[in-house]
């Protein structure tokens, strides 16, 4: 069964600290993996998208890694800020085109709280 | 603001009433998606348009739900005879390429 599992479920860190969120997936075949940030009551905002051939991608203080062999991804947040408090969701697709989105498999997210 | 917009942002309605939500995608995006998200869950795919054609509908989209995109630009999602189980966040997303979706802020529906 295609699944995306994220850990930890929730995380509290102090402002300025770094943290790493994990995503393990069993989706096959694999097309791409995305990390989204979702603030409470808002729509998800894309942070990174990685295809099979990419193993790292950065977006400012966010760096995502992908190991397609072990089917693991991580999202590293550097020098956290209070505004980083949100849910971070890992999404895996096994469809490369056609806009068929029933093949998007969403993780349940990691809830990150950054405290002053 | 050139992002995806949704209206209204919040809707409270009584059970049995009909509601309609609107989504305005990013102007050059030909693909438009509707999702439903309940608390603590990831978004669930409802339906997908490419231009004005509705190409994909989830089984979640019961006969009480209907979506349109008449001119290939904005889209509406209507829920008839709302039930309490319809309470959720309804998200719209648009894209130019299949896997780069931009989400709107969502419409929070509460059915009392």
Interface residues (C-beta under 8 A of the other chain):
Chain A: X31 X32 X34 X36 X41 X42 X43 X44 X45 X46 X49 X89 X91 X93 X95 X96 X97 X98 X99 X100 X101 X102 X104 X106 X107 X108 X109
Chain B: X4 X31 X33 X40 X41 X42 X43 X45 X48 X50 X55 X56 X58 X89 X91 X92 X93 X95 X98 X99 X100 X101 X102 X103 X104 X105 X106 X108
